[in-house]
Amino acid sequence: MKKVEAIIKPFKLEEVKEALAEVSVQGLTVSEVKGFGRQKGHRELYRGAEYVVEFLPKVKLEIVVREEKLEAVVKAIVKAASTGRIGDGKIFVSPIDDAIRIRTGESGDMVIS
């Protein structure tokens, strides 16, 4: 099993969710987060005063998938989340040793099926 964490622009969430549904992703966790990458935030003007927005709003998706679905999931996220501009986000892939369904105590791949 692999855990896919994707940090994307908030307005791309629906498109990414639909793309993941097309590749049969059944579970997904979404968190509203703030952060910055290479762009280091940006400056905005409000009522004539300039201020720096250091932490930009983003959405973090967490998905646990079987290894055979990993490539399709990553491609779906990249295609749906891309605008071609700086700040589109990142995808991180990590190994998952085990998963346990709390209700039944089941563990392993069947938990994410």
C-alpha positions as a printed NumPy array, in Angstrom:
array([[  0.   ,   0.   ,   0.   ],
       [  1.038,   3.573,  -0.663],
       [ -0.097,   6.872,   0.787],
       [ -0.443,   9.711,  -1.697],
       [ -0.433,  13.221,  -0.241],
       [ -1.215,  15.996,  -2.68 ],
       [ -1.064,  19.712,  -1.934],
       [ -3.159,  21.542,  -4.532],
       [ -4.851,  24.876,  -5.185],
       [ -8.285,  25.013,  -3.507],
       [-10.241,  25.783,  -6.683],
       [ -8.922,  22.552,  -8.262],
       [-10.44 ,  20.281,  -5.58 ],
       [-13.623,  19.357,  -7.477],
       [-11.729,  18.566, -10.68 ],
       [ -9.252,  16.374,  -8.787],
       [-12.068,  14.621,  -6.893],
       [-13.817,  13.818, -10.189],
       [-10.557,  12.58 , -11.762],
       [ -9.941,  10.297,  -8.77 ],
       [-13.483,   8.915,  -9.006],
       [-12.768,   8.018, -12.659],
       [ -9.813,   5.858, -11.554],
       [-11.987,   4.207,  -8.862],
       [-10.566,   5.845,  -5.742],
       [-13.015,   5.014,  -2.963],
       [-11.64 ,   6.983,  -0.024],
       [-10.084,  10.393,   0.347],
       [ -9.292,  12.783,   3.199],
       [ -9.268,  16.524,   2.537],
       [ -7.755,  19.193,   4.801],
       [ -7.549,  22.944,   4.355],
       [ -3.937,  23.964,   4.918],
       [ -1.688,  26.983,   4.445],
       [  1.9  ,  27.075,   3.293],
       [  4.406,  28.262,   0.759],
       [  6.968,  26.825,  -1.599],
       [  9.404,  28.55 ,  -3.892],
       [  7.038,  31.444,  -4.489],
       [  7.358,  32.533,  -0.819],
       [  3.872,  34.034,  -0.69 ],
       [  2.967,  37.295,  -2.396],
       [  2.174,  40.964,  -1.773],
       [ -1.367,  42.338,  -1.782],
       [ -2.809,  45.814,  -1.612],
       [ -5.702,  46.508,   0.768],
       [ -7.122,  50.035,   1.166],
       [ -3.906,  51.548,  -0.045],
       [ -1.673,  49.572,   2.313],
       [  0.602,  46.858,   1.008],
       [  1.022,  43.687,   3.04 ],
       [  2.696,  40.318,   2.553],
       [  0.706,  37.089,   2.458],
       [  3.311,  34.536,   3.54 ],
       [  1.124,  31.438,   3.85 ],
       [ -1.098,  30.743,   0.878],
       [ -4.307,  28.7  ,   1.214],
       [ -3.991,  25.173,  -0.168],
       [ -5.871,  21.881,   0.063],
       [ -4.181,  18.673,   1.185],
       [ -5.524,  15.356,  -0.096],
       [ -4.565,  12.067,   1.524],
       [ -5.291,   8.81 ,  -0.291],
       [ -4.149,   5.28 ,   0.506],
       [ -4.083,   2.974,  -2.523],
       [ -2.778,  -0.396,  -3.598],
       [  0.53 ,  -0.235,  -5.455],
       [ -1.045,  -1.281,  -8.752],
       [ -3.315,   1.823,  -8.666],
       [ -0.557,   4.262,  -7.68 ],
       [  0.469,   5.37 , -11.165],
       [ -3.127,   5.979, -12.292],
       [ -3.899,   7.986,  -9.141],
       [ -0.802,  10.189,  -9.479],
       [ -1.475,  10.819, -13.181],
       [ -5.103,  11.727, -12.445],
       [ -4.063,  14.25 ,  -9.789],
       [ -1.357,  15.814, -11.967],
       [ -3.7  ,  16.164, -14.947],
       [ -6.614,  17.604, -12.956],
       [ -4.625,  19.908, -10.64 ],
       [ -2.273,  21.434, -13.192],
       [ -2.732,  25.038, -14.307],
       [  0.798,  25.403, -15.664],
       [  1.524,  28.195, -13.201],
       [  3.77 ,  28.401, -10.178],
       [  2.087,  27.145,  -7.012],
       [  0.195,  24.218,  -8.565],
       [  1.386,  22.05 ,  -5.679],
       [  3.235,  18.844,  -4.907],
       [  2.542,  15.126,  -4.61 ],
       [  4.287,  12.971,  -2.026],
       [  4.182,   9.158,  -2.033],
       [  4.995,   7.13 ,   1.103],
       [  4.837,   3.436,   1.974],
       [  2.092,   2.225,   4.322],
       [  2.942,  -0.819,   6.441],
       [ -0.604,  -1.664,   7.505],
       [ -4.14 ,  -0.344,   7.743],
       [ -6.805,  -1.395,  10.246],
       [-10.557,  -0.853,   9.962],
       [-11.585,   0.234,  13.459],
       [-15.169,  -1.088,  13.273],
       [-14.284,  -4.686,  12.396],
       [-10.6  ,  -5.016,  13.241],
       [ -9.815,  -6.113,   9.659],
       [ -6.328,  -5.248,   8.441],
       [ -4.306,  -5.154,   5.24 ],
       [ -5.349,  -4.374,   1.665],
       [ -9.006,  -5.293,   2.256],
       [ -9.363,  -2.195,   4.436],
       [ -8.874,   0.144,   1.474],
       [-10.994,  -1.859,  -0.969]])
